[in-house]
Amino acid sequence: MKRIIYILLSTCLGFWACEGDLDQAPISEPSAANFYRNATDFEQAVNGTYNALNGYSVRHFMLSEVRSDIVYSPGTGVRDWNPINNFERTLATNPLMAEAWNVNYNGILRANTVLDQINESVVPEAEVRNRLIGEAKFLRALFYFDLVRWFGKVPVFDHVLTPSEALEIPRMPVSDVYALIESDLNDAINNLPDSYDVSGRATTLAAKGLLARVYLTMSGPTYGIEGPGMDAGKYNEALNLLNEVIGSGRFGWVGDYSEIFGYLNENNPDIVFDVQAINDLATGDRGIGTILPTSMYDEAYGRLVTPFPGGVPGDSPIRPSNQFLASFEPEDVRDDFAILPSYTDDNGNLIDNAQFVKFLDLDYLPADRFNWGINFPIIRYTDILMMKAEALLQTGGSQAEIDQIVNQVRDRAGLGSVSNVDLDMLLEERKREFVTEGLRWHDLVRTGKVLEVMTTWEAEDDAANKISNINANDIIYAIPQSQLDVKQGLYEQNEAYK
């Protein structure tokens, strides 16, 4: 299958990163004023918007998985992810906060540029024009969904603004952010095709799956904060969308868990939408790949098995938590695939330190540590099924259907059947199924379980006694200090970080 090649357009990293107005590029350079002349130009612009997803996998690993009960990384050094794991209150200056803010707003800027400029005169073919609009709106919704889950209230830009104009827009209520997300995804559903002859582009079914996840998240509890949960009661709306994705027949069951993530089996029937990586198996030069595997395995292990430096430093390893490791039943194939329990060093010593290796395949080494050629799933068919089970639980739906979905997942993992699955059981199964896929923290938050689960986990796993007392204000992250400093009083810091 052909893949999209993401083209990085020349845009500002954030709304306040440019020295001048956004429309003041030299006339000899591509800009919104003189670049977008035809459908091909807009194709490139939309591809550039997809490019903003390149760091999605590591961002969600750090801010969702490392934050959650599946990882314990208190650190003895000073690494960006340790304060995330330790629930520290000084996150406003943490580079991961600025990255999550800037990259998502960069993607929004790119999407807005497309949406502001596209019209019938430059893209006369309605089908092509509508599809490009649908892709831009799908991506804008995805970027805003990440922002509202990480930060709660955020400024909403639905068109391109100059930096001075942007400095007049405060953080908007969460309901306003969701209103744009919902509108964008409904437009995407109406404008996008069911499929393409290339992989990695947003489809109407991907938009339905994402909107279902949005509805589940909106329906979660508020915790008394201005976070992603609104107690919106949209479980039936989510269920209807999930049934439409399932009933489309476009996706299917992959019987071997490891094959879902195989370097030679990308874009398999379990993939609804993913972040594409260039995969040149002949040369090992992926060009546009992912650093995710390098961000999970030990640096010492990497020196043994790869020809390039990199990996998680020994002073701050990212380890599967003891509680997480103990949650696997002996027959479960998923921990065998996702976690390397130990390895032998050059001197024959057994290094008994578990590490995550789910997206690592040493048979397909890249040219450098940044360019592993493995796609990253954002929405899987298995997730569609398990979100359906969640929606059924929340609406008093068929227990038999809930059990059937969970047992299908367990059967693939080599496990026996269970009955009377409740929300806690479903979350435990999701924890193991989607390990390192960036879903765990979000799962706990939207189901109302995050404080209960994390408090229990902290008591059991925090041997270094570094984790601060976890409370509802920790559900969202700190507004980056760089944003607070741009204009005093424009944004107020989230409560946990004042």
C-alpha positions as CSV (number, residue, x, y, z in Angstrom):
1,M,0.0,0.0,0.0
2,K,1.2,3.5,-0.7
3,R,1.6,5.8,2.3
4,I,1.2,9.5,2.7
5,I,4.6,11.3,2.7
6,Y,4.1,14.1,5.2
7,I,5.4,17.5,4.0
8,L,6.5,20.0,6.6
9,L,5.3,23.4,5.6
10,S,7.0,26.5,6.8
11,T,4.8,27.7,9.6
12,C,5.3,29.3,13.0
13,L,5.7,26.9,15.9
14,G,3.1,28.7,18.0
15,F,0.9,31.7,17.6
16,W,3.4,33.9,19.3
17,A,6.6,32.4,17.8
18,C,6.6,34.7,14.7
19,E,8.2,38.0,14.6
20,G,5.6,39.5,12.3
21,D,2.0,38.9,11.2
22,L,1.4,35.5,9.7
23,D,0.7,37.0,6.2
24,Q,3.9,38.9,6.0
25,A,6.2,36.2,4.5
26,P,8.4,37.5,1.7
27,I,6.6,37.4,-1.6
28,S,9.1,34.9,-3.1
29,E,8.2,32.3,-0.4
30,P,5.2,30.1,-0.2
31,S,2.5,31.6,2.1
32,A,-1.2,31.5,2.5
33,A,-1.5,34.6,0.3
34,N,0.4,33.2,-2.8
35,F,0.9,29.4,-2.3
36,Y,-2.6,27.9,-2.5
37,R,-3.4,28.1,-6.2
38,N,-4.9,24.6,-7.0
39,A,-5.8,21.3,-5.5
40,T,-2.2,20.0,-5.5
41,D,-1.2,22.9,-3.3
42,F,-4.0,22.1,-0.9
43,E,-3.0,18.4,-0.9
44,Q,0.5,19.5,0.2
45,A,-1.0,21.8,2.8
46,V,-3.2,19.0,4.3
47,N,-0.2,16.6,4.2
48,G,1.7,19.3,6.2
49,T,-1.1,19.2,8.7
50,Y,-0.8,15.5,9.1
51,N,2.9,16.1,9.7
52,A,2.0,17.7,13.1
53,L,1.2,14.2,14.3
54,N,4.8,13.0,14.0
55,G,5.4,13.3,17.8
56,Y,2.0,12.0,18.8
57,S,3.2,8.6,19.9
58,V,5.9,9.8,22.3
59,R,3.7,12.6,23.6
60,H,1.0,10.3,24.6
61,F,3.4,7.7,26.0
62,M,4.9,10.4,28.3
63,L,1.7,12.2,29.2
64,S,-0.7,9.3,29.4
65,E,1.3,6.1,30.1
66,V,4.1,7.5,32.2
67,R,1.5,9.5,34.2
68,S,-0.5,6.3,34.9
69,D,-0.3,3.2,37.0
70,I,1.5,1.1,34.3
71,V,4.8,3.0,34.6
72,Y,7.0,3.7,37.6
73,S,9.8,6.2,36.9
74,P,10.6,8.3,39.9
75,G,14.2,8.9,38.7
76,T,17.4,9.7,40.5
77,G,18.4,12.2,37.8
78,V,16.5,15.1,36.3
79,R,14.6,14.0,33.2
80,D,11.5,15.6,31.8
81,W,9.3,12.5,32.4
82,N,10.1,12.1,36.1
83,P,8.1,15.1,37.3
84,I,5.2,13.8,35.2
85,N,5.4,10.4,36.9
86,N,5.9,12.0,40.3
87,F,2.9,14.4,40.1
88,E,5.1,17.4,40.8
89,R,3.6,20.9,41.0
90,T,6.4,22.5,39.0
91,L,5.3,21.3,35.6
92,A,4.7,24.8,34.1
93,T,8.4,24.9,33.1
94,N,8.6,21.3,32.0
95,P,9.4,21.0,28.3
96,L,6.8,18.4,27.8
97,M,4.1,20.9,28.6
98,A,5.4,23.4,26.0
99,E,5.7,20.6,23.4
100,A,2.1,19.4,23.9
101,W,0.8,23.0,23.7
102,N,3.0,24.2,20.8
103,V,2.7,21.2,18.5
104,N,-1.0,21.0,18.8
105,Y,-1.5,24.7,18.1
106,N,0.9,24.4,15.2
107,G,-1.3,21.7,13.7
108,I,-4.4,23.9,14.4
109,L,-2.7,26.8,12.6
110,R,-2.0,24.6,9.6
111,A,-5.6,23.3,9.5
112,N,-7.0,26.8,9.9
113,T,-4.8,28.0,7.0
114,V,-6.3,25.4,4.7
115,L,-9.8,26.1,5.8
116,D,-9.4,29.8,5.5
117,Q,-8.0,29.6,1.9
118,I,-9.8,26.7,0.2
119,N,-12.8,27.6,-2.0
120,E,-14.5,26.7,-5.2
121,S,-12.3,29.0,-7.3
122,V,-9.0,27.3,-6.4
123,V,-10.4,23.7,-5.9
124,P,-13.4,23.5,-8.3
125,E,-14.0,19.8,-8.0
126,A,-16.5,19.5,-5.1
127,E,-15.5,16.0,-4.1
128,V,-11.8,16.8,-3.7
129,R,-12.6,20.1,-2.0
130,N,-15.0,18.6,0.5
131,R,-12.5,15.8,1.2
132,L,-9.7,18.3,1.9
133,I,-12.0,20.3,4.2
134,G,-13.0,17.1,6.0
135,E,-9.4,16.1,6.6
136,A,-8.4,19.5,7.9
137,K,-11.4,19.5,10.3
138,F,-10.7,15.9,11.5
139,L,-7.1,16.9,12.3
140,R,-8.1,20.2,14.0
141,A,-10.6,18.3,16.1
142,L,-7.9,15.8,17.1
143,F,-5.5,18.5,18.1
144,Y,-8.1,20.3,20.2
145,F,-9.2,17.0,21.8
146,D,-5.7,16.5,22.9
147,L,-5.5,20.0,24.3
148,V,-8.7,19.8,26.2
149,R,-7.6,16.5,27.7
150,W,-4.2,17.8,28.7
151,F,-5.1,21.3,29.8
152,G,-8.8,21.7,30.2
153,K,-9.8,25.2,29.1
154,V,-7.7,26.4,26.2
155,P,-8.0,29.3,23.7
156,V,-10.1,28.5,20.6
157,F,-8.9,29.6,17.2
158,D,-11.2,28.6,14.4
159,H,-9.4,30.7,11.8
160,V,-5.9,32.2,11.3
161,L,-5.1,35.1,13.5
162,T,-2.2,37.5,13.7
163,P,-0.2,37.2,16.9
164,S,-1.7,40.4,18.2
165,E,-5.2,39.1,17.6
166,A,-4.4,35.8,19.2
167,L,-3.3,37.7,22.3
168,E,-6.8,38.9,22.9
169,I,-8.3,35.4,23.1
170,P,-8.5,33.9,26.6
171,R,-8.8,30.3,27.6
172,M,-12.4,29.3,26.6
173,P,-14.8,27.1,28.6
174,V,-14.4,23.4,28.0
175,S,-17.9,23.3,26.5
176,D,-16.8,25.8,23.8
177,V,-13.8,23.6,22.9
178,Y,-16.0,20.6,22.6
179,A,-18.5,22.5,20.5
180,L,-15.8,23.1,17.9
181,I,-14.5,19.5,18.1
182,E,-18.0,18.1,17.7
183,S,-18.9,20.4,14.8
184,D,-15.6,19.6,13.1
185,L,-16.0,15.9,13.4
186,N,-19.6,16.0,12.2
187,D,-18.4,17.9,9.1
188,A,-15.6,15.4,8.7
189,I,-18.1,12.5,8.8
190,N,-20.2,14.2,6.1
191,N,-17.2,15.1,3.8
192,L,-14.8,12.2,4.1
193,P,-14.8,8.9,2.2
194,D,-15.0,5.5,3.7
195,S,-11.6,4.6,2.4
196,Y,-8.7,5.6,0.1
197,D,-6.2,3.8,-2.1
198,V,-3.5,5.1,0.2
199,S,-3.1,4.5,4.0
200,G,-3.0,7.0,6.9
201,R,-5.6,9.5,5.8
202,A,-8.7,10.3,7.9
203,T,-11.9,8.6,6.8
204,T,-15.5,9.1,7.7
205,L,-15.2,5.9,9.9
206,A,-12.1,7.3,11.7
207,A,-14.1,10.5,12.3
208,K,-17.0,8.5,13.8
209,G,-14.6,6.5,16.0
210,L,-12.9,9.7,17.2
211,L,-16.2,11.4,17.9
212,A,-17.3,8.3,19.9
213,R,-14.2,8.7,22.0
214,V,-15.0,12.4,22.4
215,Y,-18.5,11.6,23.6
216,L,-17.3,9.1,26.1
217,T,-14.8,11.6,27.4
218,M,-17.4,14.4,27.6
219,S,-19.7,12.0,29.5
220,G,-17.1,11.4,32.2
221,P,-17.3,13.1,35.6
222,T,-16.2,16.6,36.2
223,Y,-14.2,15.9,39.4
224,G,-15.1,19.5,40.4
225,I,-12.5,20.9,38.0
226,E,-12.6,22.4,34.5
227,G,-11.2,19.4,32.9
228,P,-12.2,17.0,30.0
229,G,-15.2,15.5,31.8
230,M,-18.5,17.3,31.6
231,D,-21.0,14.6,32.7
232,A,-22.6,15.2,29.3
233,G,-24.5,11.9,29.1
234,K,-23.6,11.2,25.5
235,Y,-23.1,7.4,25.9
236,N,-25.9,6.5,23.5
237,E,-24.5,8.9,20.9
238,A,-21.1,7.2,21.3
239,L,-22.8,3.7,21.0
240,N,-24.5,4.6,17.8
241,L,-21.3,5.8,16.2
242,L,-19.4,2.7,17.3
243,N,-22.1,0.5,15.9
244,E,-21.8,2.3,12.6
245,V,-18.0,1.7,12.5
246,I,-18.5,-1.9,13.4
247,G,-21.3,-2.4,10.9
248,S,-19.4,-0.9,8.0
249,G,-17.5,-4.1,7.5
250,R,-14.3,-2.1,6.7
251,F,-12.3,-3.5,9.7
252,G,-11.8,-7.0,11.1
253,W,-10.2,-9.2,13.7
254,V,-6.5,-9.9,13.6
255,G,-6.0,-13.2,15.3
256,D,-2.4,-12.8,16.4
257,Y,-1.8,-9.9,18.8
258,S,1.8,-9.3,17.7
259,E,0.8,-9.0,14.0
260,I,-1.2,-5.9,14.8
261,F,2.1,-4.2,15.3
262,G,4.2,-6.0,12.8
263,Y,6.6,-4.0,10.6
264,L,5.5,-6.0,7.6
265,N,1.8,-5.9,8.5
266,E,1.0,-2.2,8.8
267,N,-2.4,-1.0,7.9
268,N,-3.9,-4.3,8.8
269,P,-7.7,-4.7,9.5
270,D,-7.3,-3.6,13.2
271,I,-6.2,-0.1,12.2
272,V,-8.9,2.5,11.9
273,F,-6.5,5.5,12.0
274,D,-2.8,5.7,12.7
275,V,0.3,7.9,12.4
276,Q,2.3,6.7,9.4
277,A,6.0,6.2,9.4
278,I,8.1,5.9,6.3
279,N,9.3,2.2,6.1
280,D,12.1,1.6,3.7
281,L,13.1,-1.9,4.6
282,A,15.7,-2.1,1.8
283,T,17.9,0.8,3.1
284,G,17.0,1.1,6.7
285,D,16.6,4.9,6.2
286,R,13.0,5.6,7.3
287,G,13.3,9.3,6.7
288,I,10.1,10.2,8.7
289,G,9.9,7.6,11.4
290,T,9.3,7.5,15.1
291,I,11.6,7.7,18.1
292,L,9.0,5.9,20.3
293,P,10.9,2.5,20.7
294,T,14.0,4.4,21.7
295,S,12.0,6.4,24.2
296,M,11.0,3.2,26.1
297,Y,14.0,0.8,26.1
298,D,17.0,1.1,28.4
299,E,20.0,3.0,27.1
300,A,22.3,0.1,28.3
301,Y,20.1,-2.4,26.4
302,G,20.2,-0.2,23.3
303,R,24.0,-0.2,23.3
304,L,23.9,-4.0,23.1
305,V,21.4,-4.4,20.3
306,T,21.5,-1.3,18.1
307,P,24.4,0.3,16.1
308,F,23.5,3.8,17.3
309,P,23.3,5.5,20.7
310,G,20.0,6.2,22.5
311,G,17.5,4.9,24.9
312,V,16.2,5.8,28.4
313,P,19.2,6.9,30.6
314,G,20.0,4.7,33.6
315,D,19.4,7.4,36.2
316,S,15.7,7.6,35.2
317,P,14.5,4.4,33.6
318,I,10.9,4.0,32.4
319,R,9.9,0.8,34.0
320,P,6.6,-1.2,34.0
321,S,5.2,-0.8,37.5
322,N,5.2,-3.8,39.8
323,Q,1.4,-3.7,40.0
324,F,1.1,-3.7,36.2
325,L,3.5,-6.6,35.8
326,A,1.5,-8.6,38.4
327,S,-1.8,-7.9,36.6
328,F,-0.9,-10.3,33.7
329,E,-2.1,-13.9,33.9
330,P,0.6,-16.4,33.2
331,E,-0.8,-17.4,29.8
332,D,-1.2,-13.9,28.6
333,V,0.8,-13.4,25.3
334,R,0.6,-9.6,25.5
335,D,3.2,-9.1,28.2
336,D,5.5,-11.5,26.4
337,F,5.3,-9.2,23.3
338,A,5.1,-5.8,25.0
339,I,7.6,-6.2,27.8
340,L,11.2,-7.6,27.9
341,P,11.6,-8.9,31.5
342,S,15.4,-9.1,31.5
343,Y,18.4,-9.3,29.2
344,T,22.1,-10.5,29.4
345,D,24.8,-7.9,29.1
346,D,28.2,-8.3,27.3
347,N,29.7,-9.9,30.4
348,G,27.0,-12.5,30.6
349,N,25.3,-10.9,33.6
350,L,21.6,-11.1,33.8
351,I,20.1,-7.6,34.0
352,D,16.8,-8.2,35.7
353,N,15.1,-4.9,34.7
354,A,11.8,-5.0,32.8
355,Q,11.3,-2.6,29.9
356,F,8.7,-1.8,27.3
357,V,9.5,-3.2,23.8
358,K,6.1,-3.3,22.1
359,F,7.1,-1.2,19.0
360,L,10.6,-2.5,18.8
361,D,11.7,-5.0,16.2
362,L,15.5,-5.5,15.9
363,D,15.1,-7.1,12.5
364,Y,14.2,-3.7,11.1
365,L,16.8,-1.3,12.5
366,P,16.6,2.2,11.2
367,A,19.5,4.4,10.2
368,D,19.3,6.2,13.5
369,R,17.3,6.2,16.8
370,F,14.8,8.7,15.6
371,N,13.4,6.9,12.6
372,W,11.9,3.5,13.5
373,G,9.6,2.6,10.7
374,I,6.6,1.5,12.6
375,N,3.2,3.2,12.4
376,F,1.5,4.2,15.6
377,P,-2.2,3.4,16.1
378,I,-4.5,6.2,17.3
379,I,-7.8,4.2,16.8
380,R,-7.9,0.4,16.6
381,Y,-10.8,-1.7,15.7
382,T,-10.2,-3.5,19.0
383,D,-10.6,-0.2,20.8
384,I,-13.9,0.5,18.9
385,L,-15.2,-2.8,20.2
386,M,-14.1,-2.2,23.8
387,M,-15.4,1.4,23.7
388,K,-18.7,-0.2,22.7
389,A,-18.5,-2.5,25.7
390,E,-17.9,0.6,27.9
391,A,-20.9,2.5,26.4
392,L,-23.0,-0.6,27.0
393,L,-21.9,-0.7,30.6
394,Q,-22.8,3.0,31.0
395,T,-26.2,2.6,29.4
396,G,-27.3,-0.7,31.0
397,G,-26.8,-2.6,27.7
398,S,-26.6,-6.3,27.0
399,Q,-24.3,-8.1,29.5
400,A,-23.9,-10.9,27.1
401,E,-22.6,-8.6,24.4
402,I,-20.2,-6.9,26.9
403,D,-18.8,-10.3,27.9
404,Q,-18.5,-11.5,24.3
405,I,-16.4,-8.4,23.4
406,V,-14.1,-8.8,26.3
407,N,-13.8,-12.6,25.9
408,Q,-12.9,-12.1,22.2
409,V,-10.0,-9.9,23.3
410,R,-9.0,-12.4,26.1
411,D,-9.1,-15.3,23.7
412,R,-6.6,-13.7,21.4
413,A,-4.4,-13.1,24.4
414,G,-4.5,-16.8,25.2
415,L,-6.8,-16.4,28.2
416,G,-10.0,-18.1,29.3
417,S,-13.4,-16.6,29.4
418,V,-14.9,-14.4,32.1
419,S,-18.5,-13.4,32.9
420,N,-20.4,-10.5,34.3
421,V,-17.7,-8.0,33.1
422,D,-18.0,-4.7,35.0
423,L,-16.3,-1.4,34.4
424,D,-13.3,-2.3,36.6
425,M,-12.8,-5.6,34.7
426,L,-13.1,-3.8,31.4
427,L,-10.5,-1.2,32.4
428,E,-8.1,-4.0,33.5
429,E,-8.4,-5.7,30.2
430,R,-7.9,-2.4,28.3
431,K,-4.8,-1.7,30.4
432,R,-3.1,-4.9,29.2
433,E,-4.5,-4.7,25.6
434,F,-3.4,-1.1,24.9
435,V,-0.2,-0.9,26.9
436,T,2.1,1.9,25.6
437,E,-0.6,3.1,23.1
438,G,-1.3,6.3,25.0
439,L,-4.7,5.5,26.3
440,R,-4.4,4.5,30.0
441,W,-4.6,7.9,31.7
442,H,-7.5,9.0,29.4
443,D,-9.3,5.7,30.2
444,L,-9.0,6.3,33.9
445,V,-10.1,9.9,33.7
446,R,-13.2,9.4,31.6
447,T,-14.5,6.5,33.6
448,G,-14.2,8.2,36.9
449,K,-11.6,5.8,38.2
450,V,-8.5,7.8,38.1
451,L,-8.2,9.0,41.7
452,E,-9.2,5.6,43.2
453,V,-6.8,3.7,41.0
454,M,-3.9,6.0,41.3
455,T,-4.1,6.4,45.0
456,T,-4.1,2.6,45.4
457,W,-1.2,2.3,43.0
458,E,0.8,5.0,44.7
459,A,0.5,3.3,48.1
460,E,1.7,0.0,46.5
461,D,4.4,1.0,44.0
462,D,6.0,4.3,45.2
463,A,9.0,2.7,46.9
464,A,11.0,5.9,46.5
465,N,8.3,7.9,48.1
466,K,8.5,10.6,45.5
467,I,4.9,10.9,44.3
468,S,3.0,13.8,45.7
469,N,-0.5,13.2,47.0
470,I,-2.7,12.8,44.0
471,N,-5.9,14.9,43.8
472,A,-8.5,16.0,41.3
473,N,-6.4,19.1,40.2
474,D,-3.7,16.7,39.0
475,I,-6.1,15.4,36.3
476,I,-5.0,18.2,34.0
477,Y,-1.5,19.6,33.3
478,A,0.1,23.0,33.8
479,I,-0.3,25.7,31.3
480,P,3.2,26.3,30.0
481,Q,5.0,29.2,31.7
482,S,6.0,30.5,28.3
483,Q,2.4,31.1,27.5
484,L,1.6,32.7,30.8
485,D,4.5,35.1,30.3
486,V,3.4,36.3,26.8
487,K,0.7,38.6,28.2
488,Q,0.2,38.9,31.9
489,G,-3.3,38.0,33.0
490,L,-4.4,36.5,29.6
491,Y,-4.3,33.0,31.0
492,E,-4.7,31.8,34.6
493,Q,-2.7,28.8,35.7
494,N,-4.4,25.6,36.5
495,E,-5.0,25.1,40.2
496,A,-2.5,22.4,41.0
497,Y,0.4,24.5,39.6
498,K,-0.3,28.0,41.1
